[in-house]
Amino acid sequence: MYLKFTTAMASIILVTGLVAASAEELRLSHQWSNTDVRHQVAQMVADEVAAANVDLEIKIFPSRSLFKPREQYKPLSRGQLDMSVFPLSYAGGQQPAYNLTLMPGLVKNHDHAARLNESEFMGKIEEIMARDDVKVLVHGYLAGGFAGKDQCITAPEDVKGLQTRAAGKAFEQMLAGAGASIASMASSEIYNAMQTGVLTAANTSSSSFVSYRIYEQVACYTPAGDYALWFMYQPLLMNKSKFDGLTEEQQAALLAAADKAEAFYLEEAKKQDAASAKVFSDNGVQIAQMSREEFEAWRDLAQVTSYKAFVEDTPGGQDLLDLALSVE
């Protein structure tokens, strides 16, 4: 009796160990804190997959703890990293087409961004990623705006003569075309630059405007609203071979989790813009809104500055740009 019991127990232990050993673990890297919406998107996917009980676990490494922010694409494409929430334009040096995912005036608002995510344009971007063995799980854009130390900025003529910080090379090209002087710096340096008079205007993301307390240094803020210039594509990506190697049940669980997270991402992105406007208003900063006519004026300027440079530097760039601009 005792011998049979111990043999049975040993069998249970052995089987349990084999099941545990067969569970797949995926490593997900990103650069943000646990309170950031991009971490929340990653966590939602991890939680939903865990709840599906398909022997798949996603381990998240936030706050640059696994890879540096701009150095995640290559490890992802080589299978050294399984997943990442990653601003795709960071990899524009490897794939120039990705620079279109941080291009002034290409996205009007969040609903327009959602339509772009389902468009032929994004299909072409995903084809390029697939050649690098990378797959999109969750699409997502985050927006930004302008702040002026002494005045509101809604139209191209508003930046003429201003010392301006822009978020990205394409934005620097456009703002220079409008007559601004460009000061390149990280968003974390905007506050001190405005405080010391080095900057008189800045362009960055809604979340950065709040987290770096730029409202203490400016007179007017133009948040992303019905129209905005600054949208940055920041999807949740996965190594394609790793995804293809999962079981059908694991793949289905990941895709279901991704669908839920994508809807959450869109709604939270909209909330961030409104929340930033409230913070600035509560701190006595004037709030301005960009009109459709002003947006179109910026886009006309981008056509002869940022878009022109992109087409010149990117094989097949004109076709990609036309696809993006065709999405209404």
Disulfide bonds with the S-S distance in Angstrom:
Cys152-Cys220 1.99
